Amino acid sequence: MLSQDTTISPDTAIREIAIARPGATAVFRRHRIDICGDGDTSLSQAALQRGLSLTDLQAELSGLAGEGDELPVEAGALIDHILSRYHDVHMAELPEAIRLARRVETVHQIKRGCPHGLADHLALIFDDLQGHQRKEEAVLFPMMRQGGGPMIGFPIARMLAEHVDVVEQLEELARLTTNFVPPQGACTTWRALYEMCRKLDEDLREHMHIENEILFPMFA
């Protein structure tokens, strides 16, 4: 199985990339590469068939890999990291997960294990997360960049309370996806969807951990 930090070979199958690299389905859709119909096709073959630059396509897919650098120790730099690594990534990946979930629920609605309600739940997570992040970006983070102040405890408490709600949403996400394990024989789209949900769960938990345990205590 291709891992997040593995260089994508020209011989890697489209199906393998779509499942192992969350966000790849959106790249393939943009370039009219069918992850089901072209699933067994190698990346180089797919690029040739679509008249694409293999090097550019590899670079685009490799750019989806997560960052492995150590966290910044200064509050402003840590906020910048949170914005780019988590806020931007959540907003980019959730719409694609919702699209895949609606497709799976429509195409496989009568199949055993179909995740009925998953698309709506992901849409709920997306809407709530948009509001949550806007409050951080418009109120809390600017206060932190200015050094905090005696009133900063109130928005921090609000964000901590909303993080509890996110944990409950993630528990429901795991239930709907049977802990991110697709049923035997699931198609590439279904498997890619569950991998995106697994990554969303991991990213959101890590995101909240960084804020709860590292960033917020700087201003307690």
JOVENUR-V162863 format. One record per helix or strand of 2 or more residues. SS is the DSSP state (alpha for helix, beta for strand). FROM is the first residue (numbers start at 1). TO is the last residue. Records with the same first field share a line. If there is no record, write none. Layout:
SS->FROM-TO + FROM-TO
This chain:
alpha->14-20 + 24-30 + 43-50 + 54-62 + 75-107 + 118-145 + 152-176 + 188-219
